[in-house]
Structure formats: C-alpha cells, structure tokens
C-alpha cells in the first residue's frame, strides 16, 4: 500500500475530501471519526456524512465510541 499524506485547508472538510477523491483515482477511503450521538443513536457529523454520501469509492469508517474529555467535564 502506498500512502501519500496531504493537508488541504478549506471551509468544510467534507468538500475538501470530495475534491481530493475527484483529483486522483483511489481504491479505498479510510476515515477515522467519533460517534457524537446520544442515547444509542449514531451521529458522526456533517463532514463524515457528506463524504460517505458523495464518495464514489468504498469508504471504511473507523468509529470511536465512548466519553470524550468534553463530555466528562
């Protein structure tokens, strides 16, 4: 597997990831994210949702669950 890290700033992360996916051919997109949902409902945020819906390549989500430091305060 060849990995090429890139950093791209923009107003909305989902838009920037979609631009990168359109820039070059990719076989798989792996995203790390955190479950922000309450009461057992999964909510990953608008950026992750946007990327998953718009992606033309398979997406593997690595979802972390549990308490964040902000929630524990």
ZIJOSUL-V470256 format. One record per residue. PSI is psi as a letter, one per 40 degrees, with the letter a starting at -180 (none if undefined). OMEGA is omega as a letter, one per 40 degrees, with the letter a starting at -180 (NA if undefined). Layout:
# ZIJOSUL-V470256
psi:PSI omega:OMEGA
psi:PSI omega:OMEGA
This chain:
# ZIJOSUL-V470256
psi:h omega:i
psi:h omega:i
psi:h omega:i
psi:g omega:a
psi:i omega:i
psi:i omega:i
psi:h omega:a
psi:h omega:i
psi:i omega:i
psi:i omega:a
psi:d omega:a
psi:h omega:a
psi:d omega:i
psi:d omega:i
psi:d omega:a
psi:d omega:i
psi:d omega:i
psi:d omega:i
psi:d omega:i
psi:d omega:i
psi:d omega:i
psi:d omega:a
psi:d omega:a
psi:i omega:i
psi:h omega:i
psi:i omega:i
psi:d omega:a
psi:i omega:i
psi:h omega:i
psi:h omega:a
psi:h omega:i
psi:h omega:a
psi:i omega:a
psi:h omega:i
psi:h omega:i
psi:e omega:a
psi:i omega:i
psi:i omega:i
psi:f omega:i
psi:e omega:i
psi:h omega:a
psi:h omega:i
psi:h omega:a
psi:e omega:i
psi:i omega:a
psi:d omega:a
psi:d omega:i
psi:d omega:i
psi:d omega:i
psi:d omega:a
psi:d omega:a
psi:d omega:a
psi:d omega:a
psi:e omega:a
psi:h omega:i
psi:e omega:i
psi:i omega:i
psi:i omega:a
psi:h omega:i
psi:h omega:i
psi:h omega:i
psi:h omega:a
psi:h omega:i
psi:h omega:i
psi:i omega:i
psi:a omega:a
psi:i omega:i
psi:i omega:i
psi:d omega:a
psi:d omega:a
psi:d omega:a
psi:e omega:a
psi:none omega:NA
